[in-house]
Amino acid sequence: MRAPTSALAEQRHVLQRWPSFRLLFLATLASGIGTWLAVIALTVDVFDRTGSASWVSALLIADFLPAVAIGLLLGPLVDRLSRRGLMIGADLARAIVFVALPFADSARHIVVLAALAGVATGLFRPASYAGLPNTVSDRDLAQANSLLRAAEYLTIMAGTLAGGVVAEAFGPDPAYFANAATFLCSAALLARIPSRQLQAGRSSSQGHWRDVGEGLLVVARSRALLTVFVVWNIVLLAAGATNVAEVALAKVSFSAGDLGFGLLWTATGVGQATGSLLAASWLERRGLRAVYAGAVALMAGGALAASVSPNVWVALVCVAVGGAGNGAAVVYNSLLVQRGAPDHLRGRAFTVLMSATFAAMGVGMVAGGPLTDAVGARWVYAGAGAMTVAAAVVARAMTRHVPELAKEATPASAVG
């Protein structure tokens, strides 16, 4: 296995080698820190106004539900319109939303504005990952995915920490304005990327609903995309339940209080960032079939081990290992989609898959609450671990013949 320092050196070279990817990476860092800073502020703002966990739940649903709808209804826009223009427009729309949030006079208005921001995010993310393969060579694609995913995980950790500090010291409004500024910064960076380096060509329309159907068909007909669809729906169904049960695991099972809950969350994030950074070197060393199933198996092992941990300190190691598997598997998911779908359908492929997996996670969250109340957090983690073991077996079987990842490395189609 390649040493971590060697992998990091190669990733640094990728950033130096491809200017358009470097701009995309910096835009992700800029907007990501502000986004997660604002997530904490939004949650605190809604809870302080209402004192109701139900309103907090409504806020979280408003954040991810638009992504489900976009995958079903608006996915073709990511291929028909300029991806760069779509991403810049999404950044500007989110900036406007967060400038408006300090003037919202009720929790209902905050949730509505959060939903509007969710629509913009639901278009931005698939556009960025669909355009990524055009910014680097095929040889560097795995490393580029590793870097972009690591940037997301690092901004989660840094942004949530900063959000808690800012919200405690100054209230939510400064966090909202800071997030708006990060979106403007991201838009300015994206504006420097030539459109052709995010999109080989725009897809012609055969009619909106036929275009939507074409996105569903490309997932069904590609072995690589179908693998992601099946495996990741199982994984996120299980993960949705553990997301809900995690606070009970920390506070009830381990008697570790709020600090223990925060430490579990942080350990998971550290594991995710580490796994995403090392994912490309693992792939180069072992090949897709082994590392994809292995990454999912690490997730399963982390959940199962956490379910029987004697205290929170042992559980921190377990969830960090599971997080590393998660971080690596997400990189492999992106790679499977990017190589399994042609450029003119890639945006639709990402939106369909994101829609399905967000829906699965939502179902897991809905089920996770009653299950945790009924049997306890340890059993929810054990059940989720068992489901994820099944996902690893499916991943191993379905990647037996994935032709899209056996091809030779070739130059990117639009880099210069």
Secondary structure as UniProt FT lines:
FT   HELIX           4..17
FT   HELIX           19..50
FT   HELIX           53..73
FT   TURN            74..76
FT   HELIX           77..80
FT   HELIX           83..100
FT   HELIX           101..103
FT   HELIX           107..131
FT   HELIX           132..134
FT   HELIX           138..140
FT   HELIX           141..170
FT   HELIX           173..190
FT   TURN            191..192
FT   HELIX           195..197
FT   HELIX           208..221
FT   HELIX           223..248
FT   HELIX           249..253
FT   HELIX           257..286
FT   HELIX           288..307
FT   HELIX           312..340
FT   HELIX           343..375
FT   HELIX           377..398
FT   HELIX           399..401
FT   HELIX           403..405
FT   TURN            413..414
//
